[in-house]
Amino acid sequence: MSRASRQTASLAGVDLRRANVNATRDKDGDITSRIVSPMPEAPPAPARPPAAAVVTEPPPRAEEIVVYWERLRRGRPFPPLADIDRGVVANGWPDSLIVLFESDHSAMPRISRLGATDGAIEYTPMVTDWILTRARQAASRATRLDEVQSFPMEDESPRYRLFLLPLGVGNGASDGVLCHLCRVF
């Protein structure tokens, strides 16, 4: 096995020019007369609109995840899991999950969180059980579900809305669900 020759960096071919400095140097600190060539000016910064004029698109409403799912479905009973853009879902709809079920109904489902939580949901055992139970129903029926439920907690009873959108993984049956949970105020 032969080693490829490696070139080393060298400044041997670079011309160095020194400034022609006057023999009499002033001690006043002004060095402008000794500068050989002025530094090129930086290009002007691009004009930025005032902060109030910057238009940012509002985040999608919770219901728009159904529109996203319908677009991916394209007339089929449900879209395949591979069509889900996890980044789009994570950025647009915090507190979204993908729940995948095995053919053995006694096995625990695989749960993948898409993105971070926005802190509006408290994932108690009751909330988690609700998500998994309804996700299994949406997958087995291959139908989308939209539910609202209240959960008693210490100081309040928050209401959550759960979107359950069936997905196919590859065997033609719905064995996965795209879930989005949001708080109802």
Secondary structure, DSSP 8 states (H G I E B T S, - for coil): -----------TT---------SS--SSS--GGG-SS-------------GGG--------TTHHHHHHHHHHTTSSS-BGGG--HHHHHHHSSSEEEEE--SSTTS--EEEEES---S-----HHHHHHHHHHHHHHHHHT--EEEEEE---SS---EEEEEEEEEE-SSSSEEEEEEEEEEE-
